[in-house]
Amino acid sequence: MMDKCSKCGQEVQEDDIYEVNGQKVCEDCKLNETKVESKPCGNFNG
C-alpha cells in the first residue's frame, strides 16, 4: 500500500512513512526535519 508524504508529496511505501510532529513524512523529509544544527558549547564572551 502506498502513502503520500505530507511535506514533499512523494508517494512512498507505507513501511517507509514516518510520523514527525503529527505529519506523515518520507524518510528524506524526516531526516531533514530532525537534523540538529551544531552549536558551540560553553560561554564565549570574546
N, C-alpha and C positions, 0 to 999 in steps of 0.2 A: 504494500500500500504506500502511496506517495503522500507527502505533506509539503506545505509551502512555507518557506522562511518568511516571517512577518517583517524582517528587516530589508532583505535584498530581493525577495520574491522568487528565489530559486526553488525549483521543485527537487526535493530530496527524499530518500527512503525514510520511512517512519523511524527506523532504527538510528538514523543519523541526525535526528532533530533533537534539540536541547531546549530546555526552558530556562530563560535568563530574564529576571525581573518580570515574570509573568508573561513573557513573549516566547513563542516558538521560533527558534532561530537555527540556522545551519551551523556546521562546525566552524566555518570561516568567520561568521559573524560572532559566534560565541568566543572564539579566540581573540578577536578584535575588541570585543566588549570587556573581557576580563583582563586585558593587558594592563599591567600596572606600570605607571611611569616611574622611572628610577629617580629617587630624590636623595640628595646628600644627607648624611646623618650628622648629628651634632649641631652646635650653635656657632655659626660663622659670623662674627661681628667685626670683620675686617680688622 
